[in-house]
């Protein structure tokens, strides 16, 4: 397991920490290894678009803004951190520039262990006040809902939703998935070693998207942080 880090850790010793913590005892607390407040153009460039989706981006008001283009369902950006046992936190807003006709089906979210059509995601639908904790199957990208529902913690358009997703190792060698919205746990699941092994992806991501083409949907992303399990 390896990571490219900007703040707060810069030394190569952090790479060893990221690898060794995978075997350590797991707590819900995390040790931050990367943070990005999106305050400069250089900061925002550290987030790399995934795939060939038609997405435009800008950086007004010291946030990363993404807008979905034509014939595109999702705009996903990955962080520089590569790893499996991670926590990703980000403050995200679905913006009012999103067309009225599609607002209720547009989500913003964070992902972990993503790659080759597999991984885990926490998404919220601000216009509906609901959330989904998702598992993407690696074979065909099919989505399984590990937890879902409405929550008063999910804030409406243009309001901040602080999302936190953990994919920490469980005691049996599997994975424990925990999802939080604005400080409250909204879902969790545990999968055994066999299921965990079938999701070898190591990307952490942020996303705005829909189940089908969502031209004009726009979102902002801020205060991104990635951490690893705290062994203490």
WOZIHU-V257566 format. One record per residue. N is the residue number from 1. RES is the residue in one small letter. PHI is phi in whole degrees, -180 to 180 (* if undefined). PSI is psi in whole degrees, 0 to 359 (NA if undefined). NEAR is the number of other ideal C-beta (glycine too) atoms within 10 Angstrom. Layout:
n: <N;N>
res: <RES;RES>
phi: <PHI;PHI>
psi: <PSI;PSI>
near: <NEAR;NEAR>
This chain:
n: <1;2;3;4;5;6;7;8;9;10;11;12;13;14;15;16;17;18;19;20;21;22;23;24;25;26;27;28;29;30;31;32;33;34;35;36;37;38;39;40;41;42;43;44;45;46;47;48;49;50;51;52;53;54;55;56;57;58;59;60;61;62;63;64;65;66;67;68;69;70;71;72;73;74;75;76;77;78;79;80;81;82;83;84;85;86;87;88;89;90;91;92;93;94;95;96;97;98;99;100;101;102;103;104;105;106;107;108;109;110;111;112;113;114;115;116;117;118;119;120;121;122;123;124;125;126;127;128;129;130;131;132;133;134;135;136;137;138;139;140;141;142;143;144;145;146;147;148;149;150;151;152;153;154;155;156;157;158;159;160;161;162;163;164;165;166;167;168;169;170;171;172;173;174;175;176;177;178;179;180;181;182;183;184;185;186;187;188;189;190;191;192;193;194;195;196;197;198;199;200;201;202;203;204;205;206;207;208;209;210;211;212;213;214;215;216;217;218;219;220;221;222;223;224;225;226;227;228;229;230;231;232>
res: <x;x;x;x;x;x;x;x;x;x;x;x;x;x;x;x;x;x;x;x;x;x;x;x;x;x;x;x;x;x;x;x;x;x;x;x;x;x;x;x;x;x;x;x;x;x;x;x;x;x;x;x;x;x;x;x;x;x;x;x;x;x;x;x;x;x;x;x;x;x;x;x;x;x;x;x;x;x;x;x;x;x;x;x;x;x;x;x;x;x;x;x;x;x;x;x;x;x;x;x;x;x;x;x;x;x;x;x;x;x;x;x;x;x;x;x;x;x;x;x;x;x;x;x;x;x;x;x;x;x;x;x;x;x;x;x;x;x;x;x;x;x;x;x;x;x;x;x;x;x;x;x;x;x;x;x;x;x;x;x;x;x;x;x;x;x;x;x;x;x;x;x;x;x;x;x;x;x;x;x;x;x;x;x;x;x;x;x;x;x;x;x;x;x;x;x;x;x;x;x;x;x;x;x;x;x;x;x;x;x;x;x;x;x;x;x;x;x;x;x;x;x;x;x;x;x;x;x;x;x;x;x>
phi: <*;-139;-149;-104;-126;-115;-136;-91;-103;-124;-79;-68;-60;-64;-64;-66;-61;-60;-73;-73;-68;-62;-101;-83;-61;-102;-125;-74;-74;-129;-101;-66;-123;-151;-141;-152;-94;60;-79;-128;-61;-65;-60;-68;-70;-70;-92;-106;-65;-96;77;-111;-61;-86;-135;-114;-138;-149;-138;-70;58;59;-135;-88;-109;-126;-131;-77;-92;-68;55;-132;-99;-140;-122;-119;-128;-102;-83;-73;-83;-117;180;-108;-94;-141;-124;-122;-128;-155;-99;-133;-133;-86;-90;-70;-70;-65;-56;-54;-65;-116;-56;-70;-104;-95;-124;-125;-169;-130;-137;-146;55;-92;158;52;68;-128;139;-120;-140;-111;-128;-126;-111;-58;-74;-111;70;-130;-140;-142;-103;-115;-120;-97;-73;-72;-76;-133;76;-59;-104;-111;-89;-82;-162;-165;152;-88;-151;-67;-73;-79;-93;-75;-54;69;-106;-75;-117;-89;-107;-136;-128;-116;-126;-100;-69;-95;-66;-95;91;-89;-137;-109;-107;-130;-127;-132;-126;48;89;-110;-70;-113;-171;-156;-160;-128;-122;-73;-58;-65;-65;-64;-66;-80;-119;-83;-60;-134;-91;-110;-142;-124;-153;-127;-172;-155;-72;-148;-48;-138;-56;94;-63;-139;-147;-122;-133;-153;48;-82;-147;-123;-136;-125;-58;-82;-72;-107>
psi: <135;164;150;124;147;303;147;354;138;341;159;341;330;329;320;322;315;321;317;330;342;334;358;164;143;134;166;344;153;152;116;135;348;137;152;114;6;23;341;164;323;321;313;330;345;344;122;129;138;130;196;23;149;103;140;151;153;176;40;152;29;38;161;121;135;140;130;133;186;148;36;135;327;147;114;138;134;150;170;349;130;120;168;318;88;165;134;134;137;148;123;147;134;124;153;352;348;129;141;320;339;358;318;341;5;137;162;153;180;153;157;155;36;146;144;46;15;164;187;145;144;121;152;149;92;323;346;346;35;169;163;133;114;149;126;126;139;337;315;3;9;146;128;131;114;333;148;163;182;151;134;348;338;122;156;183;144;1;151;131;113;113;138;127;128;135;81;152;143;170;337;9;4;213;139;121;127;138;134;140;121;45;352;137;127;347;154;159;156;133;144;176;321;314;319;322;337;356;80;0;153;15;144;138;164;153;148;135;187;169;344;177;135;56;131;347;135;149;162;151;138;165;55;138;140;137;175;162;138;117;352;NA>
near: <16;12;22;11;21;16;13;11;18;9;9;8;9;17;16;11;16;26;15;12;24;16;11;15;11;18;11;13;12;21;16;16;24;26;17;22;14;22;13;11;9;8;18;19;11;17;21;12;13;18;9;7;16;13;18;11;16;14;16;8;10;13;21;24;21;28;20;26;15;9;9;20;15;21;25;22;21;20;27;15;25;18;23;23;24;29;26;26;19;27;19;28;22;25;19;11;13;23;12;8;9;17;19;13;15;28;27;26;28;27;26;29;25;23;19;13;13;19;25;24;25;30;24;26;21;25;18;15;16;17;26;20;23;22;20;22;14;16;10;9;11;11;13;10;12;19;17;15;13;12;15;9;17;22;18;14;15;13;11;14;22;16;26;22;26;25;26;22;20;15;9;12;11;16;24;20;25;20;27;21;20;18;8;12;13;24;21;14;17;15;20;12;13;9;13;21;12;12;23;13;21;20;23;28;23;23;24;29;23;20;11;9;15;25;15;14;28;22;28;23;25;19;15;25;21;26;22;27;24;17;14;8>
